[in-house]
């Protein structure tokens, strides 16, 4: 974890808990980038010699803002400039600064996506071990819920990339990652059904 992760965790409503989630969740990724930019703005001339008060506001920069900036393919990065001005109060920014902000955003998103992919790969490997070889090498669907996977192409790409690296191309050929609506509700229903079936079997034994 970086100093930005530790500081954000310490100031959260649940310090010391859900540390992994705080590095991969859309709720926190924008805030991590904001903290990086705030420190750099204080210690360098990233935004000139002025420091925006809005940049000091926790969670003012959201993950959808990062996504919008990373989809900006214009030569002058106009969308990045607009978000800096309208969201964090930076009225003037150089093209070099805007490019640097995209690099910072990509670093945080890449880390989050790859950590998420590593988590999924670990779960699949655990299932493979517990089932004594009945998971990997067969068609397996990983259902993903949430706007981060659905709407952020760079995050999605980094996640799948990490899964492929950890599981290997042969096993990854059989894994399908699909977006699904209400995945949490479906998962809870399946778990409840499985527990009910297990409890019934125990009573019959």
C-alpha positions as CSV (number, residue, x, y, z in Angstrom):
1,X,0.0,0.0,0.0
2,X,1.1,3.5,-0.7
3,X,1.0,6.5,1.6
4,X,-2.1,7.6,-0.2
5,X,-3.8,4.3,0.5
6,X,-2.8,4.4,4.1
7,X,-4.0,8.0,4.6
8,X,-7.3,7.4,2.9
9,X,-7.9,4.2,5.0
10,X,-7.0,6.1,8.2
11,X,-9.6,8.8,7.4
12,X,-12.3,6.4,6.3
13,X,-15.3,5.3,8.3
14,X,-13.8,1.8,8.7
15,X,-10.0,2.2,9.1
16,X,-8.1,-1.1,8.9
17,X,-11.0,-2.9,7.2
18,X,-11.6,-3.9,3.6
19,X,-8.1,-2.8,2.5
20,X,-8.2,-4.8,-0.7
21,X,-11.6,-3.3,-1.7
22,X,-10.2,0.2,-1.2
23,X,-7.6,-0.5,-3.9
24,X,-9.9,-1.9,-6.5
25,X,-13.4,-0.3,-5.9
26,X,-14.8,2.5,-8.0
27,X,-15.8,4.2,-4.8
28,X,-12.1,4.8,-3.9
29,X,-10.1,5.1,-7.1
30,X,-10.9,8.7,-7.9
31,X,-10.1,9.6,-4.3
32,X,-6.6,8.0,-4.5
33,X,-5.9,10.0,-7.7
34,X,-7.1,13.2,-6.0
35,X,-4.7,12.6,-3.1
36,X,-1.8,12.1,-5.4
37,X,-2.6,15.3,-7.4
38,X,-3.2,17.3,-4.2
39,X,0.3,16.4,-2.9
40,X,1.9,17.1,-6.2
41,X,0.1,20.5,-6.5
42,X,1.4,21.4,-3.0
43,X,5.0,20.3,-3.6
44,X,5.5,21.3,-7.2
45,X,4.2,23.7,-9.9
46,X,1.9,21.1,-11.5
47,X,-0.9,23.7,-11.6
48,X,1.2,26.8,-11.4
49,X,1.8,28.5,-8.1
50,X,-1.9,28.4,-6.9
51,X,-3.6,25.5,-5.0
52,X,-7.3,25.0,-5.5
53,X,-9.3,24.6,-2.3
54,X,-11.6,22.1,-4.1
55,X,-8.7,19.8,-4.7
56,X,-8.5,19.4,-0.9
57,X,-12.0,18.2,-0.7
58,X,-12.2,14.4,-0.1
59,X,-14.0,12.5,-2.9
60,X,-14.6,15.5,-5.0
61,X,-12.9,13.6,-7.9
62,X,-14.9,10.5,-8.7
63,X,-14.0,7.4,-10.7
64,X,-16.4,8.4,-13.5
65,X,-14.3,11.6,-13.9
66,X,-11.2,9.4,-14.4
67,X,-13.0,7.3,-17.0
68,X,-14.1,10.4,-18.9
69,X,-10.6,11.8,-18.9
70,X,-9.1,8.5,-20.1
71,X,-11.5,8.4,-23.1
72,X,-10.3,11.8,-24.2
73,X,-8.4,11.3,-27.4
74,X,-8.3,15.0,-28.5
75,X,-4.9,16.6,-29.2
76,X,-5.4,19.2,-26.5
77,X,-7.2,17.0,-24.0
78,X,-10.2,19.3,-23.7
79,X,-12.2,16.9,-21.6
80,X,-9.4,16.6,-19.1
81,X,-9.1,20.4,-19.0
82,X,-12.9,20.7,-18.4
83,X,-12.9,18.3,-15.5
84,X,-9.9,20.0,-13.9
85,X,-11.7,23.3,-14.2
86,X,-15.2,22.3,-13.2
87,X,-14.5,19.6,-10.7
88,X,-11.3,20.5,-8.8
89,X,-11.2,24.2,-9.6
90,X,-8.0,24.3,-11.7
91,X,-8.8,27.1,-14.1
92,X,-5.6,26.9,-16.1
93,X,-3.6,23.8,-16.8
94,X,-0.8,23.1,-19.3
95,X,-1.0,20.3,-21.9
96,X,1.9,18.7,-20.1
97,X,0.0,18.8,-16.8
98,X,-3.0,17.3,-18.4
99,X,-1.0,14.5,-19.9
100,X,0.6,13.8,-16.6
101,X,-2.8,13.6,-14.9
102,X,-3.8,10.9,-17.4
103,X,-0.6,9.0,-16.5
104,X,-1.5,9.2,-12.8
105,X,-5.0,8.1,-13.4
106,X,-3.9,5.2,-15.6
107,X,-1.4,4.0,-12.9
108,X,-4.2,3.9,-10.3
109,X,-6.7,2.2,-12.6
110,X,-4.1,-0.3,-13.8
111,X,-3.2,-1.3,-10.3
112,X,-6.9,-1.6,-9.4
113,X,-7.8,-3.6,-12.4
114,X,-4.8,-5.9,-12.1
115,X,-5.4,-6.5,-8.4
116,X,-9.1,-7.3,-9.1
117,X,-8.0,-9.8,-11.8
118,X,-5.5,-11.3,-9.4
119,X,-8.3,-11.8,-6.9
120,X,-10.5,-13.5,-9.4
121,X,-7.6,-15.7,-10.6
122,X,-7.0,-16.7,-7.0
123,X,-10.6,-17.7,-6.4
124,X,-10.6,-19.8,-9.6
125,X,-7.4,-21.5,-8.5
126,X,-8.8,-22.2,-5.1
127,X,-11.9,-23.7,-6.7
128,X,-9.7,-25.8,-8.9
129,X,-7.8,-27.1,-5.9
130,X,-10.9,-27.8,-3.9
131,X,-12.6,-29.6,-6.7
132,X,-9.5,-31.6,-7.5
133,X,-9.2,-30.3,-11.1
134,X,-12.8,-29.8,-12.2
135,X,-12.7,-26.0,-12.9
136,X,-9.8,-24.9,-15.0
137,X,-9.7,-26.3,-18.6
138,X,-13.5,-26.3,-18.8
139,X,-15.8,-23.5,-19.8
140,X,-16.2,-21.2,-16.8
141,X,-18.2,-18.0,-16.7
142,X,-17.2,-15.3,-14.3
143,X,-20.2,-12.9,-13.8
144,X,-19.2,-9.3,-13.1
145,X,-21.6,-6.8,-11.7
146,X,-21.2,-3.1,-11.3
147,X,-20.6,0.0,-13.3
148,X,-16.8,0.0,-13.0
149,X,-16.4,-3.2,-15.1
150,X,-19.3,-2.2,-17.4
151,X,-18.3,1.3,-18.2
152,X,-14.5,1.6,-17.7
153,X,-12.8,-0.1,-20.7
154,X,-9.2,0.4,-19.4
155,X,-10.1,-1.1,-16.0
156,X,-11.8,-4.1,-17.7
157,X,-8.8,-4.6,-20.0
158,X,-6.3,-4.6,-17.1
159,X,-8.4,-7.0,-15.1
160,X,-8.6,-9.6,-17.8
161,X,-5.0,-9.1,-18.7
162,X,-3.9,-10.0,-15.2
163,X,-6.2,-13.0,-15.1
164,X,-4.6,-14.3,-18.3
165,X,-1.1,-13.8,-17.0
166,X,-1.8,-15.6,-13.8
167,X,-3.9,-18.5,-15.1
168,X,-2.0,-18.9,-18.4
169,X,-3.3,-18.7,-22.0
170,X,-4.5,-22.4,-22.1
171,X,-6.8,-22.1,-19.1
172,X,-7.9,-18.5,-20.0
173,X,-9.2,-19.8,-23.3
174,X,-12.1,-21.5,-21.4
175,X,-12.9,-18.6,-19.1
176,X,-15.6,-16.1,-20.1
177,X,-16.0,-12.9,-18.2
178,X,-19.5,-11.4,-18.6
179,X,-21.2,-8.4,-17.2
180,X,-24.5,-9.2,-15.5
181,X,-27.1,-7.1,-13.8
182,X,-27.8,-7.7,-10.1
183,X,-25.0,-10.2,-9.8
184,X,-24.9,-9.7,-6.0
185,X,-28.6,-10.6,-5.7
186,X,-28.2,-13.7,-7.9
187,X,-25.1,-14.8,-6.0
188,X,-26.9,-14.4,-2.7
189,X,-29.8,-16.5,-4.0
190,X,-27.6,-19.2,-5.3
191,X,-25.7,-19.3,-2.0
192,X,-29.0,-19.5,0.0
193,X,-30.2,-22.3,-2.2
194,X,-26.9,-24.2,-1.8
195,X,-27.0,-23.8,2.0
196,X,-30.6,-24.9,2.1
197,X,-29.8,-28.0,0.1
198,X,-26.9,-28.8,2.3
199,X,-28.9,-28.4,5.5
200,X,-31.6,-30.7,4.1
201,X,-29.0,-33.3,3.3
202,X,-27.6,-33.1,6.8
203,X,-31.1,-33.6,8.4
204,X,-31.7,-36.6,6.2
205,X,-28.4,-38.2,7.1
